[in-house]
């Protein structure tokens, strides 16, 4: 594959490292992986329903580096819809 997009899903993965390893194998050299997901709420809301629907860009970047991806770009505030929600974006490459 030339590219893979994981949108609003990474936070749901029960074994993200397995997904990243399979993605690495499926990508051609210099292929790109784009991940976009929700950041934790700034309000510090720790309700159970909120806690399972976000992940940090820092945690995902660490996962990507561990699985040999190079980070090409990162936007800590990619989308900021009305309210407390912020979405981040990471573009990574198979080195």
ABEGO torsion letter per residue (X at the ends): XABBBBBGAAAABABAAAAAAAAAAABBBGBBBBBBBBBBBAAGBABAAAAAABBBAAAAAAAAAAAGBBBABBBABABBBBEABBBBBBBBBBX
